[in-house]
């Protein structure tokens, strides 16, 4: 058996943390290489003269961090992703006002376990390679040579024209080609707009509570302070928004992340009225709008008031995040400012990819691909919901009407972190919801998981649900 060279200072306490630190050091220095099999928790506890629970806690933490991997019948091994000199997982910067800096996330890195249920991930295997290749070839055949020079910072006119038609037809947006600016995804558009707002004197940006913790580093870098606004069964609470000092808000009305709530008609009207009353701006992240299953997608807010709403969208869920192709549909004044921003910061987006996307839109290939993916994702959603009802009947499932994730409320009293760790030990990568809530509400919100179903086929979703049910039961037994 591998000599682990673990030294414990029993007077210092926190023995599980000491064991975990010893393993991390072994991996980082290369002493413990990927694939190394480790002793069972019972054997290691006997060797170190500690309780088995101490070792189990250390192993679960390391599995959750991605240093170790556990498979039934194969024991616990150093994870394939582990490598010498790997940096310690970065702590998430404070997301909310007054929130202390977080410890490194206990959640399992996406893609590192056999059953990847990390949210917001589309089925990358379904990327239409042949259609994309054909679109690139067609674009190269017709692309004028002058278009191979430095691009229009606002985006290729051909793509902007196609998007104006598409967004008007599919999302009920109200914008012509001159009001659309091509961005490197929604994140790029959001960062640019918030930086401009800060330059205009804005100090607060209202955001939904809960919201995506992934946005924290990007928004923190802009210097803006976040004002959390509660989300309930109808969406963002506009009355609570009005009590903040914010004059701009970021919302996901089509399918709120992470709860899955669709903004109600009454709240839509209230939100527009708020923006008009305070001379404010609504930043509409059109998250998951392409994937609505119970009815036709609700039209975007931008189509109601193009002067007060800027619509951000991308092909990250519809095609693939790696393309980094997105857009902002804005008022003429804001669109001009965004074009200037791009000209001053990066000179615009890659032209060939823009022409390829324009080709997909003009030929109907994009629409056909979306119809195919809607059928697949709806079938996966139905299978997962049914499997959770069978293997985890104590949970409550929310957000089923749209998107590629579910918000799953755990039984009252559950330890969310322990369920995440237990799921990881069984090979299932899931995200806990606690970090997405502001501190005042995180202690009140029921423990929950955010489960993505985009990357797994129907059979593997059933298997993952069964393992997740075991993880929940394991945590309940303590």
Secondary structure, 3 states (H helix, E strand, C coil): CCCCCCCCCCCCCCHHHHHHHHHHHHHHCCCCCCCCEECCHHHHHHHHCCCHHHHHHHHHHHHHHCCEEEECCCEEEECCCCCCCCCCCCECCCCCCCCCCCCECCCCCCCCCCEECCCCCCCHHHCCHHHHHHHHHHHHHHCCHHHHCCCCCCCCHHHHHHHHHHHHHHCCCCCCHHHEEEECHHHHHHHHHHHHHHHCCCCEEEEEECCCHHHHHHHHHHCCEEEEEEEECCEECHHHHHCCCCCEEEECCCCCCCCCCCCCHHHHHHHHHHHHHHCCEEEEECCCCCCECCCCCCCCHHHCCCCCEEEEEECCCCCCHHHCCEEEECCHHHHHHHHHHHHHHCCCCCHHHHHHHHHHHHHCHHHHHHHHHHHHHHHHHHHHHHHHHHHCCCCEEECCCECCEEEEECCCCCCHHHHHHHHHHCCEECEECHHHCCHHHHCCCCCEEEEECCCCCHHHHHHHHHHHHHHHHHHHHC
